[in-house]
């Protein structure tokens, strides 16, 4: 079977020795995964585009739809301007020319809306397909990572990278592509339409617009570090919550709740500070650029009105001024839209850096090219002068020599942290030794594939874990092809068959994480009280139990009386045997 291991002690040790409290450095060097120097914007962008390439059809369809939609929207101000010029004064309206113009305007507006919807659909599909591919790659990456990596990093943080960070990247892609496609085409199209009408007024619009670009760029540069810190702290907080919830019983048993809460409050406060700073910096961009754009709009309006009256700098009609006012608004609109989503885009890039740091982490060393299958193990195991340490400057195992022949029994006894679990991890190649040799059936364990080596061992851990699924699925986890008869036989040998058949669906009962349904019987006995629990036991022959009354009297069922005993310290405790 494929065994599982408790990682708390190893993670704690490596974190303390390395001084890496947040367990957040996934790369080979000292830099953090959100370090812009390690993952600059250009490199992140190119890497993200690599995920987009397989979905070229959606990409092209999005671009074409955006182009048609923008062109139709840019044509609308011309039709409106022409309509204004047809309304000269009261009683002087050219209805014969105005009616077909209004019809054309309606068709253009409806067409622009239809292609805008099509663009949104294609961008959404592109974004979700890309996110799916990224999450699959991240999940596959985790499956190839060595146990040392999983042990030395907070599980909640790793989960946050695969789930939350990928979602953030997807949202950023969705917004980014929408604004990119629409923005580029709007800028180019607006320039083309304005040049076709009047060169002078076009220059007026173009020359005053860069002010908004500079404002947006300055804010983006200032807020980048804040968003990176926000995502890093969010990952730490996720790791803390995952550990707190997963080990709630242990936390309560040691009354560690106040300390855990204090740690949560500290991380939450740090996240609040970083998030507030990031959001504040991001929020500056929109009002700043809008203020500048309003100034641009006013300048164009004044110059246009002067042109209508004097013909300088350009001879314009009232409709022509309206056209340029609309185009001035259209021309600055892409910059406004970018600043509106700059917060989300910054968050997406920070999340992308964290995810790429995970994808770039060193993988487990693959099996040797000439590795063979351990098909028929004989059971001979030898550790020859084995040295091992989790970190170079702290020796754990040194010159360990053990020889086990088939049929022999070994008991490794020692205090916590002396290396008992580590020896098992080395035997199963969850970690590789620093020196010496581990031989199985006279051959180095490195000569075998990891999968076949681990299948040759049975491992019973001190910590149990049940996966969400049926009872039968959990029993057959290490042997997916097991028949129902084999599952039942395994349960009987483990003395679990009796209580399994009492479950609502027997072996097909769906249990939650950590066996929620399986704990239901003991919980029910506790809730119903001594008398009812004893009555239930009397009606059944499938379980034995111990009951403790309110006065301290211990009641045991007669099936336990031969094996039940009390320590001398509790010799005065009253024990009653319940018989059917």
Buried (B, 14 or more C-beta within 10 A) or exposed (E): EEBEBEBEBBBEBBBEBBEBEBBBBBBEEEBBBBBBEBBEEEBBEEBBEEBBEEBEEBBEBBBBBBBBBBBBBBBBBBBBBBBBBBBEEEEEEEEEEBEEBEEBBEEBBEBBEBBBEBBBBBBBBBBBBBBEBBBEBBEEBBEEBBBBBBBBBBBBBBBBBBEBBBBBBBBBBBBBBBBBBBBBBBBEBBBEBBEEBBEEBBBBBBEBBEBBBEBBEEBBEBBBBBBBBBBBBBBBBBBBBBBBEBBEEEBEEEEBEEEBEEBBEEBBEBBEBBBEBBBEBBBBBBEBBBEBBEEBBEBBBEBBEBBBEEEEBBEBBBBBBBBBBBBBBBBBBBBBBBBBBBBBBBBBBBBBBBBBBBBBBEEBEEBEEEBEEBEEBEEBBBBBEBBBBBEEEEEBBBEBEBEEEEEEEEEEEEEEEEBBBBBBBBBBBBBBBBEBBBBBBEEEBBBBBBEBBBBBBEBEEEEEEBEEBBBBBBBBBBEEEBEEEEBBBBBEEEEBBBBBBBBEEBBEBBBEEBBEBBEBBEEEBEEEEBEEBBEBBEEEEEBBBEBEEEEEEBBBBEBEBEEBEEEEEEEEEEBEEBEE
